[in-house]
Amino acid sequence: MRKARILRAKGTGAPPHPSSRLQRWPCARLCAMNDDLDPEMDLAEQILVLLREQPKGCSEYELIQQLKARHSTHIPNLPLLDKLVLFRTHFLVFNALYRLRDQLWGETSHTVQISPLCVQLQPYVPGVSGIVENDPLRDYYLDMTNLRDTDEAEVERLLASFWSRMRGDHLGERDESWDPDQKRAALELFELDQEAAPLSLHTIKRRYRQLVSIHHPDRGGSTTRLQSINLAMEILQRYYR
């Protein structure tokens, strides 16, 4: 009996104190505590942190999920099934990306590839990197009135406009298999820029699957939106092999 008390006094039989476990595995707990993005940073700065952590880049959807997982307060922490939530989240992220790219160009340190399929931090190349004049996408996303003035009805109107253009309503009775306006409308719906990087059918199909997974009615998406996505895919398959 006395021997047992001596052993416990020496610590050989007593369970470890909780504080000793913290000392043995501090890294895991500290990493979990510090994994959140700094709330003092604006959205562009938070995105820069994430892009530096993944030099191979990521898709816009993955970037949004990372921002949510690390508790960014700059985007809605809501499912992307609602059309208006999806639009506003997408707009805020692209606004931040274009602001970040402008800043990095000004510092001549890096540039940012901006695409729904791939957002990537890239080295600055003198004579190649720089603000492009007459960049309508940049102008659109940097104008915050486009965010404030776009309600759910406007999102539906934009979708209807894409749908009309892809059907070729503006062409009257003509039925042209190869129409540049339809191609442009389909690329806009997929949010792909044919000028930014060469597009392939593989890339377009990957974006198609991503959009279907988000907008499928079985997941709470819109049937009209899914029909537009399917029609856009049919049109783009005429141009890319």
C-alpha positions in Angstrom: 0.0 0.0 0.0 2.8 2.4 1.0 4.6 1.5 -2.2 1.6 2.3 -4.3 1.3 5.7 -2.7 5.0 6.4 -3.4 4.5 5.4 -7.0 1.6 7.8 -7.4 3.5 10.6 -5.7 6.3 10.1 -8.3 3.7 10.4 -11.1 4.1 6.9 -12.4 0.5 5.9 -11.7 -1.4 9.2 -12.0 -3.1 10.1 -15.3 -1.5 13.0 -17.3 -2.8 16.5 -16.5 -4.7 18.1 -19.4 -2.1 20.8 -19.6 0.6 18.3 -20.2 -1.3 17.1 -23.3 -1.4 20.6 -24.6 2.4 20.8 -24.2 2.9 17.5 -26.0 0.7 18.5 -29.0 0.7 22.3 -29.2 1.1 22.5 -32.9 -2.2 20.8 -33.8 -4.1 23.0 -31.4 -2.4 26.2 -32.3 -2.9 25.5 -36.0 -6.6 24.9 -35.4 -6.8 28.1 -33.4 -4.9 30.2 -36.0 -6.4 28.7 -39.2 -9.0 31.5 -39.5 -8.2 34.3 -41.8 -7.3 37.6 -40.2 -10.6 39.5 -39.9 -8.6 42.8 -40.1 -7.7 42.0 -43.7 -10.0 42.9 -46.5 -11.1 40.2 -49.0 -8.4 40.9 -51.5 -5.7 40.4 -48.8 -7.4 37.2 -47.6 -7.4 35.8 -51.1 -3.7 36.6 -51.5 -3.0 34.5 -48.4 -4.9 31.6 -49.9 -3.3 31.9 -53.3 0.2 31.9 -51.8 -0.6 28.7 -50.0 -1.5 26.9 -53.3 0.9 27.9 -56.1 -0.9 25.6 -58.6 -4.1 27.7 -58.2 -7.7 26.6 -57.6 -11.1 27.1 -59.1 -13.4 29.9 -58.0 -15.7 27.4 -56.3 -12.8 26.0 -54.3 -11.6 29.5 -53.4 -15.1 30.4 -52.1 -15.2 27.1 -50.0 -11.8 27.9 -48.5 -12.9 31.4 -47.6 -16.0 30.0 -45.8 -14.0 27.2 -44.1 -11.6 29.8 -42.7 -14.4 32.1 -41.6 -14.0 35.1 -43.9 -16.6 37.6 -42.9 -16.5 39.4 -46.3 -18.7 36.9 -48.2 -22.1 35.5 -47.3 -21.7 32.3 -45.3 -24.8 30.8 -47.0 -25.3 27.9 -49.5 -24.8 28.9 -53.1 -28.1 27.4 -54.2 -29.9 30.7 -54.0 -29.4 32.6 -57.3 -28.9 36.0 -55.6 -26.5 34.6 -53.0 -24.5 33.0 -55.7 -24.4 36.2 -57.8 -23.3 38.3 -54.8 -20.7 35.9 -53.6 -19.2 35.6 -57.1 -19.3 39.4 -57.6 -17.5 40.0 -54.3 -14.8 37.5 -55.0 -14.2 38.7 -58.6 -14.2 42.4 -57.4 -11.5 41.4 -54.9 -9.5 39.5 -57.5 -9.4 42.4 -59.9 -8.4 44.8 -57.1 -5.7 42.4 -56.1 -4.4 42.1 -59.6 -4.3 45.8 -60.1 -2.4 46.2 -56.8 0.1 43.5 -57.7 0.6 45.0 -61.2 1.3 48.4 -59.6 3.9 46.8 -57.5 5.3 44.8 -60.5 5.6 41.8 -58.3 2.9 39.3 -59.5 -0.2 39.0 -61.6 -3.4 37.0 -61.1 -5.0 34.6 -63.5 -8.7 35.2 -63.1 -11.1 32.5 -64.3 -13.9 30.4 -62.7 -11.8 27.3 -63.5 -8.4 28.6 -62.3 -7.5 31.4 -60.0 -3.7 31.5 -59.7 -0.9 33.8 -58.5 1.7 34.1 -61.3 5.0 36.0 -61.6 4.9 39.5 -63.1 6.4 39.6 -66.6 7.6 43.0 -67.8 6.0 44.0 -71.1 3.3 41.3 -70.8 1.6 41.9 -67.4 -0.3 45.1 -67.0 -3.7 46.7 -67.0 -5.4 46.1 -70.3 -7.4 49.0 -71.7 -11.0 48.4 -72.4 -11.4 45.4 -70.2 -15.2 45.1 -69.8 -15.0 42.4 -67.2 -12.7 44.4 -65.0 -14.8 47.5 -65.4 -18.0 45.5 -64.5 -16.6 43.9 -61.4 -14.9 47.1 -60.1 -18.1 49.0 -60.3 -19.9 48.3 -57.0 -23.1 49.8 -58.3 -23.5 46.6 -60.3 -23.6 44.7 -57.0 -26.0 47.1 -55.3 -28.4 47.5 -58.2 -28.7 43.8 -59.0 -31.6 42.1 -57.3 -33.1 38.7 -57.9 -35.3 40.0 -60.7 -32.2 41.4 -62.4 -30.3 38.1 -62.0 -33.3 36.4 -63.7 -33.3 39.1 -66.4 -29.6 38.5 -67.1 -30.2 34.8 -67.3 -33.1 35.4 -69.7 -30.9 37.6 -71.8 -28.3 34.8 -72.1 -31.1 32.3 -72.9 -32.5 34.6 -75.7 -29.1 35.2 -77.2 -28.2 31.6 -77.2 -31.5 30.6 -78.9 -30.8 33.2 -81.5 -34.0 35.2 -80.9 -32.3 38.3 -82.2 -31.7 36.6 -85.6 -35.4 36.4 -86.4 -36.2 33.3 -88.5 -32.5 32.5 -89.3 -31.1 29.3 -88.0 -27.4 29.5 -88.1 -25.3 26.7 -86.7 -22.2 28.9 -86.6 -23.1 32.2 -85.0 -20.5 34.3 -83.1 -23.1 36.0 -80.8 -24.4 32.6 -79.6 -20.8 31.5 -78.9 -20.1 34.7 -77.0 -23.3 34.3 -75.0 -22.5 30.7 -74.1 -18.9 31.7 -73.0 -20.4 34.5 -70.9 -22.8 32.1 -69.2 -19.9 29.7 -68.5 -17.9 32.8 -67.4 -15.0 31.8 -69.7 -12.8 34.3 -71.4 -11.5 33.0 -74.8 -9.0 35.9 -74.9 -7.4 35.2 -71.6 -6.2 31.7 -72.4 -6.7 29.1 -75.1 -9.9 27.1 -74.5 -10.3 23.4 -75.1 -13.4 21.2 -75.1 -11.9 19.4 -72.0 -11.8 22.8 -70.1 -15.3 23.6 -71.2 -16.6 20.2 -70.1 -15.0 20.6 -66.8 -16.7 24.0 -66.3 -20.0 22.4 -67.5 -19.8 19.7 -64.9 -19.0 22.2 -62.2 -22.0 24.4 -63.1 -24.4 21.4 -63.3 -23.3 20.2 -59.9 -24.2 23.7 -58.5 -27.4 24.4 -60.3 -29.1 21.0 -60.6 -32.7 21.1 -59.4 -32.1 18.0 -57.2 -29.7 20.2 -55.2 -32.0 23.1 -55.0 -31.0 24.8 -58.3 -33.0 26.3 -61.0 -34.4 24.3 -63.9 -34.2 27.3 -66.2 -30.6 27.8 -65.3 -29.8 24.2 -66.0 -31.5 24.4 -69.4 -29.4 27.4 -70.2 -26.2 25.6 -69.2 -27.2 22.5 -71.3 -27.9 24.7 -74.3 -24.6 26.6 -73.9 -22.8 23.3 -73.8 -24.5 22.3 -77.1 -23.4 25.5 -78.7 -19.8 25.4 -77.5 -19.4 21.8 -78.8 -19.8 23.2 -82.3 -16.7 25.4 -81.9 -14.4 23.2 -79.8 -13.2 19.7 -80.4 
